[in-house]
Amino acid sequence: MDVIRLTDLAAGEPGLFYHLTDAQLRSRQEPEKGVFIAEGPKVVHSALDAGCVPISLLMREKFVDAPLGRQIMEKCPGIPVYTGTDGVLSQLTGFKLQRSWVLCAMRRPAPRRVEDVIQNARRVALLEGITEPSNVGAIFRSAAALGADAILLSPTCCDPLHRRAVRVCMGSIFQVPWARAEGESALPLLKEAGFTVAGLALKDNCWSLEDPRLPAFPRLALCLGTEDTGLTDATLNQCDLIVKIPMAPGIDSLNVAAAAAVAFWQTRVR
């Protein structure tokens, strides 16, 4: 195993790990075209077990010779392992590794087609224009835990392989099949495949999420919109029904990730 100890930032080799704070990632392209960053041992193991191809590792010094670090390195033979003092690694990445202690740069998996992702699914989530990576990560985690079979993302939805999204989902992005829809193709494809399409929105005269008919649909797609304004009118007009989560007086909405978790649970296949 090629372990490279960094003493300063003069060496250009670990360029994939430069400036990984959320603000910096949003202001530029992902670290490299075709690359994503897995953060933390659980996420790294999940990605490797799912067949993702590692490029290089960045690891806190005290873990390089420890069993936990060795377990990961043994699963990534032949790739460089960068290490250094916590101060040097913090300068490199822009944040403190602390509990994460390991980052792995990996090749992005090949994109999947919407048709393939939904082929055997009974419950699907369609995310439209969600911009916060932590929300997307939380939705993937809830999907894995609460029975959603696949996730589709609109062209304007943030990258589910953003470092923060991958970290928040705790590796569930490698368990739940997903695809990015091209243009406006997702809704017609869902309907052609026999899905009832339900849009979650704050509308009057709509279905309650408590309606017992919802879990009975053999194939159900739940559409969730952007954090600020929700689903667009164009999408709502294409939905077969509109669904609202009943709430206490004076509260009219939930965070989109929380709403997704509630909806996944309530509409799960019994």
C-alpha positions, 0 to 999 in steps of 0.5 A: 500500500502506497502511503504518502505523508503530507507535510504541507500543501506544496505537493499537488498529488491529492488534488481531488481532496482540495477545498471540500467545504459545502460552500466551495463545492457549490461554487464550482464543479464537483472535485473532478468530472466523473468523481465523487467523495465518500466520507466516513468509514460506513459510507466508504464501506457501503460504496465499495461493497456496491462496486464503486471504484476507488481512486485514492484515500485520505486518512487521519494519521492515527488510523493508517496503522489501526485495524479500522484503517487497514480494513479499508485499505485492504479493500482498496489495493493499489491506490495511494493513501494520503495522510498527515497531521490533522492541521495539514488535512484540515488545510487541504479539505477546508474542514476537520475530519474528526469522526469521519477520519477517512475520505475516498475519491471514487469513480462515479457509477454509470448513469441509469435509465429511468425505465430500468430503475422503475421497472420492478418498483412499487413505490417511487419518489420523484424529486423536483428542484431540491437544491440542498444536498442534506435534504437529498441525502436524508430523503435517500436514507428515509427511502432505504429505511421506509420502503421506497424502491427507487428515486428519480431526480429532475434535471434541476435537482442537486447532485445526489453524489455531492459530498454532503448528500452522500454523508447524510444518507449514510451510504443508502444512495448505494442501496436505493436505485436512482436515475436523473430524468431528462427534461420532462420525461419522468412523469409520462414514463411513470404513467406508462408503467402503471404508476399513480402519480401523487404530488405532495402540496399545500392545496385545498380539496386534496387527498389527506395522506391518511386516506386508506386508499393510498397504500392500496395503489399497486404502484405509487409515485410521490412527487416532492418539490423544491424547498422554497415553492414546492412542486411547479404548476406544470408538475401538479397539473400532470399528477393524478392526485394531490396529497396533503399531510395533516398538521397541527393548527398554525403549521402549514408545512414540513421540511421536504426531507421530513415530509418525504419520510412521513409520506414513505411510511404512510404509503408503504406497501403493507 
